[in-house]
Amino acid sequence: MTTSNMPMNSNQLYHWHADNLLTATQSINSQWHGKTDDIQRINATHITTDTRKIQAGDIFLALKGENFDGHDYVTVAVEKGAVAVVVSQLQAVDVPQLLVSDTRLALGQLGAYRRNQHPNLKVIAITGSSGKTTCKEMLGSIFNRIAPTLMTRGNLNNDLGVPMMLLELQDNQQFAILELGANHVGEIAYTTQLVRPDVACILNIGTAHLGEFGSRDNICLTKAEIYQGLTSTQTAIIPKNDDYADKLYAIAKQYTKQIICFGANIQDEVNLTISAEDVTVEAEYSKFTLVIDKKRVAITLPFAGEHNISNALASASCAVALGVSIEDIAIGLSTAIPPKGRLNIQAFGQHRLIDDTYNANPHAVRAGVQVLKKQQGKTMLVLGDIAELGEATTAEHYQLGQDIAKMGIDTLYCVGEFTKNTVAGADAIGGLHAEHFADKTSLFESLRQQLSQGQTQTWNVLFKGSRTMQMESLIKDLLAEI
């Protein structure tokens, strides 16, 4: 069980008072307004930005964005029992108000202050174009065996989510595993300074959010911002097999002398390379020998796909950096559970549905198809649009169709505006049946008909698409008919 699912003990929670709230935010001109007695009585264990989740005794922080303004909900927060509010504009409420110049920055500074009040905490920060959540779950399986561990929940990995996670730190937690995501330059530079990682790991440089960054070169530079939070004695983790490995190494060594590579078993200037040998990839799991320096241990990894061996090596690298033994790493990896929506396989009659719907980028789609190819029987990819590719959208979808056709699956069903190009790319290569549907309803009808034909043919169906496509609804609708 991960600590994020464990009940909180009030003795382990951090307490916010007027003084530490003011100290944490003093650089943005914070000032208390309200009755002196009420200000002095503040004693809260939760700071929240969501009035739907607020409880009596909490502090409400009013975030302001392009399409929302938390100040509109301050009255609701007070009605629900907020004992104080953090605002950038004074409100007509009868509770203490901490007035700051920018509540978004206040959230970051409160999160950083909380992290700094936990000096013995060991923090692993992870970024990459894909695999962050899977790697986080693998690390959670390793570290939760050792001590209570904080782990990023859901998609709380941006400039708002990261400080929110830091505010959840409990005093008994000895490790924190935090995802750092980005959709613009400078975002990771900001969050890595908040979390002050002991270990900073980059999993890969892909094409996620290509539209925002413009090129993989810019994605590389943005992901490499994670190393800016390191001191010379802390550890940078680099994906040796990535074609940006040399550039990442050059950047990392500007901040630290401690560098670990995972992937190819090549000893060079880095302190250590962690690799896999004797690799066997099956339909639902993999076997390999984990090699750390001169030590070796056999691992059965309960995750589908060769790309997840890379995630396992990244996890092992992070653990080694914090002194975890190869034996404990092996146990943690062997007992890790794949997160929901990441290559989860379930039966549908004699067929198999592979749910990889959490999100998508071209790199992740190719990795998913590699898993699909390992299955016994007929193979089908059901693909929705891939978002955030910017000016490269048409070309990336077309190239993906060509690559899918070359990988040798039987059928490609597509839905969405952009996957018309994927079908065109697949048709240009040939060798499979590729079809585009106007909407998920028409795709579902064709899919259901295909799966109901005959009882001698087993289909393996991989579902993939960006979060906006909600491709998991097709799986839900199919299972509802059992």
C-alpha positions in Angstrom: 0.0 0.0 0.0 1.4 3.4 -0.9 1.4 6.1 1.7 -0.9 8.3 -0.4 -3.6 5.7 0.4 -2.8 5.4 4.0 -4.9 7.2 6.7 -3.2 10.3 8.0 -2.2 10.5 11.7 -2.8 14.0 13.0 0.6 13.8 14.8 2.4 13.4 11.5 0.7 16.4 9.9 2.4 19.8 9.6 0.7 22.7 11.4 0.4 26.1 9.8 0.2 29.2 12.0 0.2 32.9 11.3 4.0 33.1 11.7 5.2 30.4 9.4 2.6 31.4 6.8 4.0 34.9 6.9 7.6 33.7 6.8 7.0 31.4 3.9 5.6 34.2 1.7 7.5 37.2 2.9 9.3 37.7 -0.4 6.0 38.5 -2.1 5.0 41.2 0.3 2.7 39.2 2.5 0.7 40.9 5.2 -2.0 39.8 7.6 -5.3 41.5 7.7 -8.0 40.8 10.2 -8.6 40.5 14.0 -5.4 40.0 15.9 -6.9 37.3 18.1 -8.2 35.4 15.1 -4.8 35.6 13.4 -3.0 34.3 16.5 -5.4 31.4 16.8 -4.7 30.0 13.3 -3.7 26.3 13.6 -4.4 24.4 10.3 -3.1 21.2 8.9 -4.4 21.7 5.3 -4.1 24.4 2.7 -6.4 23.9 -0.2 -7.3 25.6 -3.5 -10.5 23.7 -4.1 -13.7 24.7 -2.2 -15.2 21.3 -3.2 -12.7 19.6 -1.0 -12.3 22.1 1.8 -13.1 21.1 5.4 -13.6 23.0 8.6 -10.3 24.3 9.9 -8.6 24.4 6.5 -6.9 27.4 4.9 -8.2 28.4 1.4 -5.7 29.8 -1.2 -7.4 31.7 -4.0 -5.7 30.9 -7.2 -6.2 33.1 -10.3 -5.9 31.8 -13.8 -6.9 32.7 -17.4 -10.3 31.1 -17.1 -11.0 31.2 -13.3 -10.5 33.2 -10.2 -10.5 31.6 -6.8 -11.4 34.9 -5.2 -14.9 34.3 -6.5 -15.1 31.4 -4.1 -13.6 32.9 -0.9 -17.1 33.4 0.6 -18.0 29.7 -0.1 -14.7 28.6 1.5 -15.4 30.6 4.7 -19.0 29.3 4.8 -17.5 25.7 4.7 -15.2 26.5 7.7 -12.0 28.0 6.3 -10.2 29.6 9.2 -8.1 31.9 7.0 -7.6 32.7 3.3 -4.6 33.6 1.1 -5.6 36.2 -1.4 -4.2 38.9 -3.7 -7.2 41.1 -3.2 -8.9 41.7 0.1 -12.3 40.1 0.4 -15.4 41.0 2.4 -15.1 38.0 4.8 -14.7 37.9 8.6 -11.6 35.6 8.8 -7.9 36.4 8.7 -6.6 37.2 5.2 -3.0 36.8 4.2 -2.6 39.4 1.4 0.1 38.5 -1.2 1.1 40.0 -4.5 0.5 36.7 -6.4 -1.3 33.7 -5.0 0.2 31.3 -7.6 3.7 32.3 -6.3 2.4 32.0 -2.8 1.4 28.4 -3.4 4.9 27.7 -4.7 6.6 29.3 -1.7 4.4 27.5 0.8 5.2 24.2 -0.9 8.9 25.0 -0.9 8.8 26.1 2.8 7.1 22.8 3.7 9.8 20.9 1.9 12.5 22.9 3.7 11.0 22.1 7.1 11.7 18.4 6.3 15.5 18.5 6.0 16.0 14.7 6.3 13.6 14.0 3.4 15.1 12.3 0.4 13.5 13.5 -2.9 13.5 11.8 -6.3 12.3 14.0 -9.1 11.3 12.4 -12.4 10.6 13.9 -15.8 10.5 12.7 -19.4 8.2 12.6 -22.4 6.6 9.3 -21.3 6.8 6.8 -18.5 6.8 9.2 -15.5 3.8 7.6 -13.8 5.0 4.1 -14.4 8.5 4.9 -13.1 6.9 6.6 -10.1 4.9 3.4 -9.3 8.0 1.2 -9.6 9.9 3.5 -7.2 6.9 3.6 -4.8 7.0 -0.2 -4.7 10.7 -0.1 -3.8 10.7 2.7 -1.3 7.4 2.0 0.5 9.0 -1.2 1.7 11.7 0.8 3.4 9.8 3.8 4.9 6.7 5.9 4.4 6.9 7.6 1.0 5.0 10.6 -0.6 4.1 10.0 -4.2 2.7 12.3 -6.8 -1.1 11.8 -7.1 -2.8 11.8 -10.5 -1.4 14.5 -12.8 -0.3 16.9 -10.0 3.1 17.5 -11.7 3.0 21.1 -13.0 3.7 24.4 -11.4 0.6 24.2 -9.4 0.4 20.5 -8.7 4.0 20.1 -7.5 3.6 22.6 -4.6 0.2 21.0 -3.8 2.0 17.7 -3.4 4.7 19.3 -1.2 1.9 20.6 1.1 0.8 16.9 1.6 4.2 16.0 3.2 3.9 14.2 6.5 6.5 14.3 9.2 7.0 10.5 9.2 7.7 10.3 5.4 11.3 9.7 4.6 11.1 9.7 0.8 9.2 11.7 -1.8 8.8 10.6 -5.4 7.6 13.6 -7.5 6.8 13.9 -11.2 7.8 17.1 -12.8 6.0 17.8 -16.0 6.1 20.7 -18.3 4.2 22.3 -21.2 6.3 25.4 -21.4 10.0 26.4 -21.1 11.0 27.3 -17.5 8.3 25.3 -15.7 10.6 22.5 -14.6 13.3 25.1 -13.7 10.7 26.5 -11.3 9.4 23.3 -9.8 12.8 21.7 -9.3 13.8 24.6 -7.2 10.7 24.0 -5.0 11.4 20.3 -4.5 15.2 20.5 -4.2 15.7 16.9 -5.4 18.5 14.6 -4.2 18.1 12.6 -7.4 16.9 14.1 -10.7 16.0 11.6 -13.4 15.1 12.1 -17.1 13.5 9.0 -18.6 13.5 10.0 -22.3 13.2 12.9 -24.8 10.2 12.3 -27.0 7.6 14.4 -28.8 5.0 15.0 -26.0 3.9 18.7 -26.1 5.9 19.2 -29.3 3.4 21.9 -30.3 4.4 24.0 -27.3 8.1 23.5 -27.6 8.5 23.5 -31.3 11.3 20.9 -31.5 12.8 18.0 -29.6 15.9 20.2 -29.0 13.7 22.5 -27.0 12.1 19.6 -25.2 15.5 18.3 -24.3 16.5 21.7 -22.8 13.3 22.0 -20.9 13.5 18.5 -19.4 17.1 19.1 -18.5 16.0 22.0 -16.3 15.4 19.3 -13.7 19.2 19.2 -13.1 19.2 22.8 -12.0 17.9 21.8 -8.6 21.0 19.6 -7.8 24.1 20.4 -5.8 27.5 18.9 -6.8 27.0 16.0 -4.4 23.5 15.0 -5.6 22.7 12.7 -8.5 21.6 13.1 -12.1 20.1 10.2 -13.9 20.5 10.0 -17.7 18.9 7.6 -20.3 22.0 6.2 -22.0 20.1 4.8 -25.0 18.3 8.1 -25.8 19.7 10.0 -28.8 19.9 13.1 -26.5 22.0 11.3 -23.9 25.2 13.2 -24.7 23.5 16.6 -24.6 21.8 15.6 -21.2 25.2 14.6 -19.9 26.8 17.8 -20.9 24.1 19.8 -19.1 24.0 17.6 -16.0 27.7 17.9 -15.4 27.3 21.6 -15.1 25.4 21.0 -11.8 26.8 17.8 -10.3 29.7 15.3 -10.4 27.4 12.4 -9.5 25.9 11.0 -12.7 24.4 7.6 -13.3 23.3 6.3 -16.7 20.8 3.6 -17.4 20.6 1.5 -20.6 23.5 0.4 -22.6 26.2 -1.3 -20.5 29.0 1.3 -21.3 31.4 2.6 -18.7 32.6 6.1 -19.5 32.9 9.3 -17.6 29.8 8.6 -15.5 29.9 7.2 -12.1 27.8 4.1 -12.9 25.8 2.6 -15.7 22.9 0.3 -14.8 21.7 -2.1 -17.5 19.7 -5.2 -18.4 21.0 -8.5 -19.7 19.3 -11.7 -20.8 16.1 -9.9 -21.7 12.9 -11.9 -22.5 9.8 -10.0 -23.3 6.5 -11.9 -23.0 2.9 -10.7 -23.7 2.2 -9.5 -20.1 5.6 -9.4 -18.4 9.4 -9.4 -19.0 12.4 -11.1 -17.5 15.9 -9.7 -17.4 19.0 -9.6 -15.3 19.6 -6.3 -13.6 23.2 -5.4 -13.7 24.5 -2.8 -11.2 28.3 -2.5 -11.3 29.5 -6.1 -10.8 26.3 -7.3 -9.1 23.5 -9.1 -10.9 20.0 -10.2 -10.0 17.2 -11.9 -12.0 13.9 -10.0 -12.2 10.5 -10.8 -13.4 8.8 -7.5 -14.2 5.0 -7.6 -14.1 4.7 -4.9 -16.8 4.2 -5.4 -20.5 6.6 -4.0 -23.1 10.3 -3.6 -23.5 10.0 0.1 -22.8 9.1 -0.7 -19.3 12.4 -2.4 -18.8 13.9 1.0 -19.5 11.5 2.4 -16.8 12.7 -0.3 -14.4 16.4 0.6 -15.1 15.6 4.3 -14.4 13.9 3.3 -11.1 16.8 1.1 -10.1 19.2 4.0 -10.9 17.3 6.4 -8.6 17.2 3.8 -5.8 20.9 3.0 -6.1 21.6 6.8 -5.9 20.0 6.7 -2.4 21.8 3.6 -1.2 19.1 1.0 -1.8 20.5 -2.6 -2.2 20.1 -4.5 -5.4 18.1 -7.1 -3.5 15.6 -4.6 -2.3 15.4 -3.1 -5.7 14.7 -6.5 -7.2 11.9 -7.2 -4.7 10.3 -3.8 -5.3 10.4 -4.1 -9.1 9.0 -7.7 -9.0 6.0 -6.7 -6.9 5.2 -3.3 -8.5 1.7 -2.9 -9.9 1.1 -1.2 -13.3 -0.9 2.0 -12.9 -4.4 2.2 -14.4 -4.7 3.0 -18.1 -1.1 1.9 -18.8 -1.1 -1.4 -20.7 -3.7 -3.1 -18.4 -4.9 -6.3 -20.0 -8.4 -7.7 -19.4 -10.5 -10.4 -21.0 -13.5 -9.7 -23.2 -14.9 -13.2 -24.0 -12.1 -14.9 -25.8 -10.6 -11.6 -26.7 -8.1 -9.4 -24.9 -8.5 -5.6 -24.4 -5.3 -3.7 -23.7 -6.0 -0.4 -21.9 -3.3 2.1 -22.6 -5.6 5.1 -22.7 -4.1 7.3 -20.0 -2.5 9.5 -22.6 -0.5 9.3 -25.8 2.4 10.7 -27.8 3.9 9.1 -30.9 6.7 7.4 -29.0 4.2 5.8 -26.5 2.0 4.6 -29.4 4.9 2.8 -31.0 5.9 1.3 -27.6 2.3 0.1 -27.1 2.2 -1.5 -30.6 5.3 -3.4 -29.7 3.4 -4.9 -26.7 0.4 -5.6 -29.0 2.6 -7.6 -31.4 3.6 -10.0 -28.6 0.0 -11.2 -28.1 -1.2 -14.5 -29.5 -3.9 -14.0 -32.1 -5.1 -11.2 -34.3 -4.0 -7.7 -33.5 -5.8 -4.4 -33.7 -4.9 -0.8 -32.6 -7.8 1.5 -31.8 -6.2 5.0 -32.0 -7.5 8.4 -31.2 -6.0 11.8 -32.0 -2.6 12.7 -30.4 -2.8 16.3 -29.1 -0.3 19.1 -28.6 1.9 18.4 -31.6 1.5 21.9 -33.0 2.7 22.4 -36.6 4.0 18.9 -36.7 0.6 17.4 -36.1 -0.1 16.3 -39.7 3.4 15.0 -40.3 3.6 13.2 -37.0 0.3 11.4 -37.5 1.2 10.4 -41.0 4.6 9.1 -40.0 3.0 7.2 -37.2 0.7 5.5 -39.6 3.6 4.4 -41.8 5.5 3.1 -38.7 2.4 1.1 -37.5 2.0 -0.5 -40.9 5.7 -1.6 -40.8 5.3 -3.1 -37.4 3.0 -5.8 -38.8 -0.3 -5.6 -36.9 -3.5 -6.7 -38.6 -6.0 -3.8 -38.2 -5.9 -0.1 -37.4 -9.1 1.7 -36.4 -8.8 5.4 -36.0 -11.1 8.2 -34.8 -10.6 12.0 -34.5 -9.6 14.9 -36.7 -5.9 14.1 -37.1 -5.8 10.3 -37.3 -7.1 10.6 -40.9 -3.4 11.2 -41.6 -2.4 8.1 -39.7 -4.7 6.0 -41.9 -3.3 7.6 -45.0 0.3 6.9 -43.8 -0.7 3.2 -43.1 -2.3 2.8 -46.5 0.8 4.2 -48.2 2.7 1.2 -46.7 0.0 -1.4 -46.8 -0.2 -4.8 -45.3 -3.0 -4.1 -42.9 -6.6 -3.0 -42.8 -6.7 0.7 -41.8 -10.0 2.6 -41.4 -11.0 6.0 -40.1 -14.3 6.6 -38.4 -16.2 9.9 -38.1 -16.9 9.4 -34.4 -16.5 6.9 -31.5 -20.1 5.6 -32.0 -19.5 4.4 -35.5 -16.1 3.0 -34.5 -17.7 1.1 -31.6 -20.3 -0.5 -33.8 -17.7 -1.7 -36.2 -15.5 -2.9 -33.4 -18.3 -4.8 -31.6 -19.2 -6.5 -34.9 -15.6 -7.5 -35.5 -15.3 -9.0 -32.1 -18.6 -10.9 -32.3 -17.7 -12.7 -35.5 -17.0 -16.3 -35.0 -15.7 -18.0 -31.9 -12.4 -19.4 -33.3 -10.6 -16.1 -33.7 -9.0 -14.3 -30.8 -8.5 -10.5 -31.1 -6.0 -8.5 -29.1 -7.2 -4.9 -29.1 -5.0 -2.0 -27.9 -6.7 1.3 -27.1 -4.6 4.4 -27.3 -5.2 8.2 -27.6 -4.6 11.5 -25.9 -6.5 12.3 -22.7 -8.9 14.6 -24.6 -10.1 11.6 -26.7 -11.2 9.5 -23.6 -10.6 6.3 -25.5 -11.3 4.3 -22.3 -15.1 4.9 -23.0 -14.9 2.4 -25.8 -13.6 -0.3 -23.3 -16.3 0.6 -20.8 -19.0 0.3 -23.4 -17.7 -3.1 -24.6 -17.5 -4.5 -21.1 -21.0 -3.2 -20.3 -22.3 -5.7 -22.9 -20.9 -8.8 -21.2 
